[in-house]
Amino acid sequence: MAEFGKTRLWLIKYRGDLTQQQVANKAGISRSYYAEIESGNKNPGVKTAKRLSSVLMFDWTIFYKS
């Protein structure tokens, strides 16, 4: 899985002006879980990856590319 344990700067870029809370709300996850994903401390499951990609408009498989 790509970038595990590293801050996912690309995810912050896609987030743009949205707050972590706003992204989390739209994706149906907690802000703390989203923060863990963004910081690279957790990898999302497929369902969550797809939700995040829908909210932020990117290819969900990016989480699983090395």
NUVEX-993362 format. One record per residue (C-alpha): chain; z, x, y. Coordinates in nm, 3 decimals, decimal comma, padded with zeros to 5 digits. Layout:
<atoms>
{"A" {Z X Y}}
...
</atoms>
This chain:
<atoms>
{"A" {00,000 00,000 00,000}}
{"A" {-00,094 00,131 00,338}}
{"A" {00,155 00,288 00,575}}
{"A" {00,475 00,191 00,394}}
{"A" {00,769 00,334 00,588}}
{"A" {00,561 00,400 00,899}}
{"A" {00,539 00,188 01,210}}
{"A" {00,227 -00,022 01,188}}
{"A" {00,090 00,043 01,535}}
{"A" {-00,224 -00,153 01,449}}
{"A" {-00,009 -00,462 01,391}}
{"A" {00,154 -00,423 01,732}}
{"A" {-00,196 -00,396 01,883}}
{"A" {-00,306 -00,720 01,717}}
{"A" {00,014 -00,890 01,834}}
{"A" {-00,087 -00,825 02,196}}
{"A" {00,122 -01,025 02,441}}
{"A" {00,291 -01,233 02,172}}
{"A" {00,654 -01,159 02,095}}
{"A" {00,772 -01,088 01,744}}
{"A" {00,943 -01,428 01,751}}
{"A" {00,621 -01,607 01,846}}
{"A" {00,424 -01,438 01,568}}
{"A" {00,699 -01,509 01,316}}
{"A" {00,718 -01,875 01,417}}
{"A" {00,342 -01,919 01,386}}
{"A" {00,341 -01,745 01,046}}
{"A" {00,641 -01,942 00,920}}
{"A" {00,864 -01,639 00,862}}
{"A" {01,181 -01,508 01,026}}
{"A" {01,160 -01,271 01,320}}
{"A" {01,370 -01,015 01,135}}
{"A" {01,130 -01,018 00,838}}
{"A" {00,832 -00,980 01,072}}
{"A" {01,008 -00,689 01,246}}
{"A" {01,061 -00,520 00,908}}
{"A" {00,690 -00,562 00,828}}
{"A" {00,585 -00,432 01,169}}
{"A" {00,813 -00,130 01,141}}
{"A" {00,677 -00,052 00,795}}
{"A" {01,009 -00,102 00,619}}
{"A" {00,876 -00,397 00,417}}
{"A" {00,538 -00,494 00,284}}
{"A" {00,444 -00,861 00,295}}
{"A" {00,347 -01,057 -00,011}}
{"A" {-00,007 -01,190 -00,029}}
{"A" {00,090 -01,533 00,109}}
{"A" {00,266 -01,381 00,411}}
{"A" {-00,013 -01,127 00,467}}
{"A" {-00,263 -01,414 00,477}}
{"A" {-00,047 -01,612 00,720}}
{"A" {-00,009 -01,312 00,952}}
{"A" {-00,379 -01,238 00,939}}
{"A" {-00,454 -01,599 01,028}}
{"A" {-00,219 -01,587 01,327}}
{"A" {-00,333 -01,246 01,452}}
{"A" {-00,695 -01,265 01,332}}
{"A" {-00,743 -00,962 01,109}}
{"A" {-00,836 -00,900 00,744}}
{"A" {-00,520 -00,958 00,539}}
{"A" {-00,614 -00,691 00,283}}
{"A" {-00,542 -00,419 00,540}}
{"A" {-00,181 -00,424 00,419}}
{"A" {-00,295 -00,309 00,076}}
{"A" {-00,548 -00,041 00,168}}
{"A" {-00,448 00,322 00,141}}
</atoms>
